Amino acid sequence: MLRNTKTSWGSISRTFHWVLGVLIIGMLGYGYWMNHFAARPDRFFHRSIHADIGYVILLLLVLRIVWRIFNPSPSLPAGTPRWERAAAWINHAALYLVTFVVAMLGWAHSGARTPDYSSWFGLFRVPQFTAPDKAAARAYEENHILGAYILMGLVTLHILAALYHHLYKRDRVLMRIVDGKSG
């Protein structure tokens, strides 16, 4: 089934979830590696790849949000306390928002630095919406990194909540994003 139901995630939503999850976690690790190890002569190359994948994440995120608007989320199991429902909604909304902000700050950083990271895997140039400005580039980068740490916390919370549902509550909240079966 492609579309979501009232009790489970459709295959398109599951694909968006897992592809974005892997890309975001990979980018968090890659970004940490780039910023916490000694400067290398190929630093621009690694930052360019990071930017290229960031543009893909931004595009997939926008597509996922549009898909989610037209495919409402499955309900949580009956009897789920109101505080858990609120926490789930807040974490999901924050994941979308912070991912978007982090990606946009990365894009802003690209346009503000010289040379920029606009060449997408050498295939075409991604339009930049900021002008070269060394001070602005530094500010965008610092906020991009801060946002990445916030995103890391939200992802960790999301994973812990899924494990809580699977291991403690023993409901199908985690499994329905894995196998698409109702529960």
PESUL-V608739 format. One record per residue. N is the residue number from 0. RES is the residue in three letters. PSI is psi in whole degrees, -180 to 180 (NA if undefined). Layout:
n->N res->RES psi->PSI
n->N res->RES psi->PSI
//
This chain:
n->0 res->MET psi->131
n->1 res->LEU psi->-41
n->2 res->ARG psi->157
n->3 res->ASN psi->155
n->4 res->THR psi->-177
n->5 res->LYS psi->-18
n->6 res->THR psi->-6
n->7 res->SER psi->167
n->8 res->TRP psi->137
n->9 res->GLY psi->169
n->10 res->SER psi->-32
n->11 res->ILE psi->-45
n->12 res->SER psi->-42
n->13 res->ARG psi->-40
n->14 res->THR psi->-47
n->15 res->PHE psi->-46
n->16 res->HIS psi->-53
n->17 res->TRP psi->-39
n->18 res->VAL psi->-48
n->19 res->LEU psi->-39
n->20 res->GLY psi->-48
n->21 res->VAL psi->-45
n->22 res->LEU psi->-44
n->23 res->ILE psi->-47
n->24 res->ILE psi->-42
n->25 res->GLY psi->-42
n->26 res->MET psi->-37
n->27 res->LEU psi->-44
n->28 res->GLY psi->-43
n->29 res->TYR psi->-44
n->30 res->GLY psi->-41
n->31 res->TYR psi->-46
n->32 res->TRP psi->-45
n->33 res->MET psi->-35
n->34 res->ASN psi->-9
n->35 res->HIS psi->9
n->36 res->PHE psi->159
n->37 res->ALA psi->145
n->38 res->ALA psi->142
n->39 res->ARG psi->159
n->40 res->PRO psi->-23
n->41 res->ASP psi->23
n->42 res->ARG psi->-44
n->43 res->PHE psi->-40
n->44 res->PHE psi->-50
n->45 res->HIS psi->-40
n->46 res->ARG psi->-34
n->47 res->SER psi->-43
n->48 res->ILE psi->-42
n->49 res->HIS psi->-44
n->50 res->ALA psi->-43
n->51 res->ASP psi->-45
n->52 res->ILE psi->-34
n->53 res->GLY psi->-40
n->54 res->TYR psi->-39
n->55 res->VAL psi->-44
n->56 res->ILE psi->-45
n->57 res->LEU psi->-46
n->58 res->LEU psi->-48
n->59 res->LEU psi->-37
n->60 res->LEU psi->-45
n->61 res->VAL psi->-44
n->62 res->LEU psi->-40
n->63 res->ARG psi->-42
n->64 res->ILE psi->-44
n->65 res->VAL psi->-45
n->66 res->TRP psi->-41
n->67 res->ARG psi->-32
n->68 res->ILE psi->-40
n->69 res->PHE psi->-4
n->70 res->ASN psi->84
n->71 res->PRO psi->152
n->72 res->SER psi->147
n->73 res->PRO psi->152
n->74 res->SER psi->151
n->75 res->LEU psi->159
n->76 res->PRO psi->148
n->77 res->ALA psi->142
n->78 res->GLY psi->0
n->79 res->THR psi->125
n->80 res->PRO psi->151
n->81 res->ARG psi->-37
n->82 res->TRP psi->-35
n->83 res->GLU psi->-39
n->84 res->ARG psi->-44
n->85 res->ALA psi->-43
n->86 res->ALA psi->-41
n->87 res->ALA psi->-45
n->88 res->TRP psi->-46
n->89 res->ILE psi->-45
n->90 res->ASN psi->-43
n->91 res->HIS psi->-45
n->92 res->ALA psi->-42
n->93 res->ALA psi->-38
n->94 res->LEU psi->-47
n->95 res->TYR psi->-50
n->96 res->LEU psi->-50
n->97 res->VAL psi->-38
n->98 res->THR psi->-45
n->99 res->PHE psi->-47
n->100 res->VAL psi->-44
n->101 res->VAL psi->-45
n->102 res->ALA psi->-42
n->103 res->MET psi->-38
n->104 res->LEU psi->-37
n->105 res->GLY psi->-42
n->106 res->TRP psi->-43
n->107 res->ALA psi->-41
n->108 res->HIS psi->-42
n->109 res->SER psi->-48
n->110 res->GLY psi->-25
n->111 res->ALA psi->-15
n->112 res->ARG psi->159
n->113 res->THR psi->123
n->114 res->PRO psi->157
n->115 res->ASP psi->176
n->116 res->TYR psi->45
n->117 res->SER psi->-14
n->118 res->SER psi->112
n->119 res->TRP psi->101
n->120 res->PHE psi->28
n->121 res->GLY psi->7
n->122 res->LEU psi->-40
n->123 res->PHE psi->168
n->124 res->ARG psi->130
n->125 res->VAL psi->127
n->126 res->PRO psi->140
n->127 res->GLN psi->142
n->128 res->PHE psi->3
n->129 res->THR psi->155
n->130 res->ALA psi->155
n->131 res->PRO psi->127
n->132 res->ASP psi->109
n->133 res->LYS psi->-44
n->134 res->ALA psi->-43
n->135 res->ALA psi->-40
n->136 res->ALA psi->-43
n->137 res->ARG psi->-43
n->138 res->ALA psi->-44
n->139 res->TYR psi->-43
n->140 res->GLU psi->-44
n->141 res->GLU psi->-43
n->142 res->ASN psi->-33
n->143 res->HIS psi->-45
n->144 res->ILE psi->-44
n->145 res->LEU psi->-46
n->146 res->GLY psi->-36
n->147 res->ALA psi->-38
n->148 res->TYR psi->-39
n->149 res->ILE psi->-43
n->150 res->LEU psi->-40
n->151 res->MET psi->-42
n->152 res->GLY psi->-42
n->153 res->LEU psi->-41
n->154 res->VAL psi->-44
n->155 res->THR psi->-45
n->156 res->LEU psi->-41
n->157 res->HIS psi->-45
n->158 res->ILE psi->-43
n->159 res->LEU psi->-39
n->160 res->ALA psi->-40
n->161 res->ALA psi->-43
n->162 res->LEU psi->-36
n->163 res->TYR psi->-46
n->164 res->HIS psi->-40
n->165 res->HIS psi->-46
n->166 res->LEU psi->-34
n->167 res->TYR psi->-54
n->168 res->LYS psi->-22
n->169 res->ARG psi->41
n->170 res->ASP psi->-175
n->171 res->ARG psi->17
n->172 res->VAL psi->-47
n->173 res->LEU psi->-46
n->174 res->MET psi->-29
n->175 res->ARG psi->-20
n->176 res->ILE psi->-15
n->177 res->VAL psi->-56
n->178 res->ASP psi->-10
n->179 res->GLY psi->5
n->180 res->LYS psi->151
n->181 res->SER psi->159
n->182 res->GLY psi->NA
//
